[in-house]
Every structure is written in C-alpha cells, then in structure tokens.
Amino acid sequence: MAGVNTILVAMASDSRVVLTQGVSQYRATVPHLVGPSDSVLEVGCATGKTTKIIAAHAAWVLAIDQSSKVLEARELGLRNARFERWNAWDIDTIRSV
C-alpha cells in the first residue's frame, strides 16, 4: 500500500499502540512499557532480535513479518513467542489467534 500515511487501530480499552521513530528507540522503550502479564503483537519482526527483548518482559508475543526472515527467528527457541510469516494487512488472520 504505497503512499499510505494513516493507521487506524481499533482495540480493547486496556490495549495500547506505541509508535517510535526508529529501532533503537523501539528497543529502549520495551522495558518501560511491557510487563509480565502483557501479550504483544509485533509487526515487522524480521529475524526476531527485538522480539527476544520483548519476550524477556512479556507473557506472550505474536511476531509477524511478511518476509521469509521470520522463519529464521523460530530458531531463537523463545517459548513465549510465536513467529508467523503473515501480511500485517491480513487482519482476519491476525484476529484469529
């Protein structure tokens, strides 16, 4: 969806969406915003480097990426993370989890 600059998110009242300006800021934010009872959807996880940080703080992580790189991330062996090769725009698939 080239040229898209609007993100619409509908979520439960106890959920939140966090947007950062870069990967380093994103990774630094995780320990301050993710708690031991949180479930996290990470969109664009690539090889799972940031997912590993999230999983250290969260109860559960669903990490998705449309690239085949996500298949490499499964090798990290994170017991509280699930990696899937999904398109983030396929909302029906994500909601089915």
N, C-alpha and C positions, 0 to 999 in steps of 0.2 A: 504494500500500500504506500507507494512513493508519494511524498508530499503531505502525508497525514501529520498534523501537529496538534491534534486534540485527542485526549484519552478520557473516556467515560468509564467510570467504575461504579458498579452497584455492589454493595456489600452489607454484611450484618453490622449492627450498630457498635459491636465490640471489636471490629476489624479496623485496620488502617493500611494505607498505601504510603510508602516512603519513596520519594524520588530524590536522587542525588546527582551531582554534576560529573561524577567520574568513579571509576572502580576503587581507587584508593579511599575516597570519601565514603563510598558504599561500605567497604570492608571495615572502616573505622567506626561506622555507625552501628554495626551489628551488635556489639556487646552492650550498647546503651539502650537498644530498642527491643531486642529479642530476649524473651525469658524462658525458663524451663517448662512452662506449660503451653508455649506458643506452637502453633502449626504455621509453617511458612511456605508460600508459593514463590519460588524463584524463577523468573522468566529470563531466559538467555544465560543459562548456567555454563555453557561451553564445556570445559573439561572438569568442572567441579571445584576449582580452587576456592572460590568464595563459598560454595555450598558447604565445604568442610568447616569453614569458620562458623557459618550459620548453624550447622548441625551440632557444634560444640555448645551452643547456647539454647537451642530449641528442642521441643519434644519430638517434632517430626518436620521433615522438609520434602516437598514435592518440587523437584528441579527439572525444568523443561528447556529444551533447545531444539530448533529445527535442523541443526547441523548434526552430522554423524559423530562429531566430537563428544556428544553426550554419552555415547556408548563407551568411550574410554573412561568416563567418570565413574561408571559402575565398578571399575576395578579398585576404586578407593576403599571399598568394603565398609561404607558407613551404614550401620544397622538402622539408623533412624532417618535415612534418606532414600528416596525413590527417584531414579533418573529415567526420564522418558523422552524419546525423540518425537516431540509434538510441536505443532504450529501454535503459537500463543493466540492466534486469532480464532482457533477452533475451540470456542467457548464450551460447546456441548461436551467435548471430550474431557476438558478440564473439570467441568462441573460434575461429571460422572464419578469422580474419585471420592 
